[in-house]
């Protein structure tokens, strides 16, 4: 089954709104012929200007986080309706940095996924294991737990818009990257879990992205794997020319 290919740049805590505009103006002409869906996950402060700059291009703008409540006394947080009002189309949820640095649980992440789908934001749900968990042969158990808990109460209709990103924590920002075979093995297992959570028909439609020190020189072999449908790119997405090279390999 043909699935859409997605390459998403995650800027993390980098770039002012003017830097975002300059970046998009440089990136847009470099990816016009790409077959991939080109996504940029930008800081909250850059969303409005980034959406404006990305109009009439192949680039879609989204956010890096969301709170599951629509409003309330949650200092420093942001809601789905705020993101939609600024033009965001998707949101990254459950990134390993949110799980580790901000102690987000699978249950809390699940609420975010539910909220994003309710308010027409495409969720990119991130899952992945640490080096210790891989060494202890806990990878599959951990992935299954994160997926089953993170997707609890999501109807099949909602899963049509879901994107999953596999990001082995030991490969993020370290320069280490899973071999294409290792990545494919994890992606195939994720699709198997998605089949049990939803159905085979739905699971075959869900794009699964690889994230973890993705660079132009390693992505070509990764994207050739059967169950890998794109990439969630961190550091290599900060320079438009480098990111464009990755996008155009898809």
C-alpha positions as CSV (number, residue, x, y, z in Angstrom):
1,X,0.0,0.0,0.0
2,X,1.3,3.4,-0.9
3,X,1.8,5.6,2.2
4,X,2.5,9.3,2.2
5,X,6.2,10.1,2.8
6,X,6.8,12.7,5.5
7,X,10.0,14.5,6.4
8,X,9.6,16.7,9.5
9,X,12.2,19.2,10.8
10,X,12.1,19.7,14.5
11,X,13.9,22.9,15.4
12,X,13.6,22.5,19.2
13,X,14.5,25.7,21.0
14,X,16.2,27.4,18.0
15,X,15.3,30.4,15.7
16,X,13.5,33.6,16.2
17,X,10.5,34.4,14.1
18,X,12.5,36.4,11.6
19,X,15.1,33.6,11.4
20,X,12.2,31.3,10.6
21,X,11.0,33.4,7.8
22,X,14.5,33.7,6.3
23,X,14.9,29.9,6.6
24,X,11.6,29.1,4.8
25,X,12.4,31.6,2.0
26,X,15.6,29.7,1.4
27,X,14.1,26.2,1.8
28,X,11.0,26.5,-0.3
29,X,12.6,26.7,-3.8
30,X,14.9,23.8,-2.8
31,X,12.0,21.3,-2.2
32,X,9.5,22.2,-4.9
33,X,10.1,18.9,-6.8
34,X,10.1,16.6,-3.7
35,X,7.7,13.8,-3.4
36,X,7.7,14.1,0.4
37,X,5.4,16.1,2.6
38,X,7.6,18.7,4.1
39,X,6.9,19.7,7.7
40,X,8.5,22.1,10.1
41,X,8.0,21.9,13.8
42,X,8.8,25.4,15.0
43,X,8.9,27.3,18.3
44,X,5.5,28.7,19.4
45,X,6.8,32.3,18.8
46,X,7.5,31.5,15.1
47,X,4.3,29.8,14.1
48,X,2.4,32.9,12.8
49,X,5.2,34.3,10.7
50,X,6.3,30.8,9.6
51,X,2.7,30.0,8.4
52,X,2.6,33.2,6.4
53,X,6.0,32.6,4.9
54,X,5.1,29.0,3.9
55,X,1.9,29.9,2.0
56,X,1.9,28.7,-1.5
57,X,4.9,26.4,-0.8
58,X,5.2,22.6,-0.1
59,X,5.9,23.4,3.6
60,X,3.5,22.8,6.4
61,X,4.0,24.4,9.8
62,X,3.3,22.8,13.2
63,X,4.2,23.0,16.9
64,X,6.5,21.1,19.2
65,X,4.1,20.6,22.2
66,X,0.5,21.0,23.3
67,X,-1.4,21.0,26.6
68,X,-4.5,18.6,26.7
69,X,-6.7,21.3,28.3
70,X,-8.3,24.0,26.1
71,X,-7.7,26.7,28.7
72,X,-6.9,27.2,32.3
73,X,-4.4,28.1,35.0
74,X,-1.4,26.4,33.2
75,X,1.3,29.0,33.2
76,X,3.6,28.7,30.2
77,X,1.5,26.1,28.3
78,X,-0.4,26.4,25.0
79,X,-3.6,24.8,23.8
80,X,-4.8,23.3,20.6
81,X,-7.2,26.2,19.8
82,X,-4.3,28.6,20.3
83,X,-2.2,26.6,17.8
84,X,-5.0,26.3,15.3
85,X,-5.7,30.0,15.5
86,X,-2.1,30.8,14.5
87,X,-2.3,28.3,11.6
88,X,-0.5,25.3,12.9
89,X,-1.5,22.0,11.2
90,X,0.3,19.4,13.3
91,X,2.0,18.9,16.6
92,X,4.9,16.7,17.9
93,X,3.8,14.8,21.0
94,X,5.8,12.7,23.4
95,X,9.3,13.6,22.1
96,X,11.9,11.9,24.2
97,X,13.1,15.3,25.5
98,X,9.5,15.9,26.8
99,X,9.4,12.5,28.4
100,X,12.9,12.7,30.0
101,X,13.4,16.4,30.8
102,X,9.7,17.3,31.7
103,X,8.7,13.9,33.0
104,X,5.7,13.4,30.7
105,X,4.0,10.1,31.2
106,X,2.3,7.9,28.6
107,X,-1.1,8.8,30.1
108,X,-0.5,12.5,29.8
109,X,0.8,12.1,26.3
110,X,-2.4,10.1,25.4
111,X,-4.5,13.0,26.5
112,X,-2.5,15.3,24.2
113,X,-3.0,12.9,21.3
114,X,-6.8,12.8,21.9
115,X,-6.9,16.6,22.2
116,X,-5.0,17.2,19.0
117,X,-7.2,14.9,17.0
118,X,-10.4,16.5,18.4
119,X,-9.2,19.9,17.3
120,X,-7.9,18.9,13.8
121,X,-4.2,18.9,14.6
122,X,-2.3,16.0,13.2
123,X,-0.3,14.3,16.0
124,X,3.2,13.0,15.5
125,X,3.5,10.6,18.3
126,X,7.1,9.8,19.3
127,X,8.2,6.5,20.8
128,X,11.6,5.0,21.4
129,X,14.0,3.3,23.8
130,X,17.1,4.4,25.7
131,X,20.5,2.6,25.3
132,X,20.0,0.8,28.6
133,X,16.6,-0.5,27.6
134,X,18.0,-1.7,24.2
135,X,20.9,-3.5,26.0
136,X,18.4,-5.2,28.3
137,X,16.3,-6.4,25.3
138,X,13.4,-4.2,26.4
139,X,12.9,-2.4,23.1
140,X,9.8,-4.2,21.9
141,X,8.1,-4.2,25.3
142,X,8.8,-0.5,25.7
143,X,7.5,0.4,22.2
144,X,4.4,-1.7,22.8
145,X,3.7,0.0,26.1
146,X,4.2,3.5,24.7
147,X,2.0,2.8,21.7
148,X,-0.8,1.1,23.5
149,X,-0.9,3.7,26.3
150,X,-0.4,6.6,24.0
151,X,-3.1,5.6,21.6
152,X,-5.7,4.5,24.2
153,X,-9.3,5.5,23.3
154,X,-8.2,6.7,19.8
155,X,-10.9,5.5,17.3
156,X,-9.9,4.1,13.9
157,X,-11.3,7.2,12.3
158,X,-8.8,9.3,14.3
159,X,-5.9,7.0,13.4
160,X,-6.3,8.0,9.7
161,X,-4.5,11.3,10.6
162,X,-1.9,9.8,12.9
163,X,1.8,9.9,12.3
164,X,4.2,7.8,14.5
165,X,7.9,8.6,14.9
166,X,10.4,6.1,16.1
167,X,13.3,7.8,17.8
168,X,15.8,5.6,19.5
169,X,16.9,7.9,22.4
170,X,20.5,6.7,22.2
171,X,20.7,8.0,18.6
172,X,19.3,11.5,19.2
173,X,21.9,14.2,18.9
174,X,24.7,11.7,19.6
175,X,25.9,11.1,16.1
176,X,25.0,7.4,16.5
177,X,22.3,6.2,14.1
178,X,20.5,2.9,13.9
179,X,21.5,0.7,11.0
180,X,18.9,0.5,8.3
181,X,18.2,-3.0,9.4
182,X,17.8,-2.1,13.1
183,X,15.5,0.8,12.1
184,X,13.4,-1.4,9.9
185,X,13.1,-4.1,12.6
186,X,11.7,-1.5,15.0
187,X,9.4,0.1,12.4
188,X,8.0,-3.4,11.5
189,X,7.3,-4.1,15.1
190,X,5.6,-0.7,15.5
191,X,3.3,-1.5,12.5
192,X,2.5,-4.8,14.1
193,X,1.4,-3.1,17.3
194,X,-0.6,-0.5,15.3
195,X,-2.3,-3.5,13.7
196,X,-3.3,-4.9,17.0
197,X,-4.4,-1.4,18.3
198,X,-6.5,-0.5,15.2
199,X,-6.5,-3.0,12.3
200,X,-4.2,-4.1,9.5
201,X,-5.9,-1.8,7.0
202,X,-5.5,1.3,9.2
203,X,-1.9,0.3,10.3
204,X,-0.8,0.1,6.7
205,X,-1.8,3.7,6.1
206,X,0.0,5.2,9.1
207,X,3.4,6.8,8.2
208,X,6.2,5.8,10.6
209,X,9.1,8.1,10.6
210,X,12.7,7.5,11.8
211,X,14.4,10.0,14.1
212,X,17.9,9.9,15.5
213,X,20.9,11.7,14.0
214,X,19.4,11.7,10.5
215,X,21.8,13.2,8.0
216,X,21.9,13.3,4.2
217,X,24.6,10.7,4.1
218,X,22.6,8.1,6.1
219,X,19.0,8.7,5.2
220,X,19.1,7.2,1.7
221,X,19.6,3.7,3.0
222,X,17.1,4.2,5.8
223,X,14.2,5.5,3.6
224,X,14.7,2.4,1.3
225,X,13.4,0.2,4.1
226,X,9.8,-1.2,3.7
227,X,8.2,0.2,6.8
228,X,10.1,3.5,7.0
229,X,8.1,6.4,5.5
230,X,10.2,9.4,6.3
231,X,12.2,11.1,9.0
232,X,11.9,13.3,12.1
233,X,15.0,15.5,11.8
234,X,16.6,17.4,14.6
235,X,19.9,19.1,14.3
236,X,20.2,18.6,10.5
237,X,17.0,20.5,10.0
238,X,18.5,23.8,11.3
239,X,20.2,24.6,7.9
240,X,17.8,24.7,5.0
241,X,20.3,23.4,2.4
242,X,21.1,20.3,4.6
243,X,17.4,19.7,5.4
244,X,16.5,20.0,1.7
245,X,19.0,17.3,0.8
246,X,17.2,15.0,3.3
247,X,13.8,15.9,2.0
248,X,14.8,15.3,-1.6
249,X,16.1,11.8,-0.9
250,X,12.5,10.7,-0.1
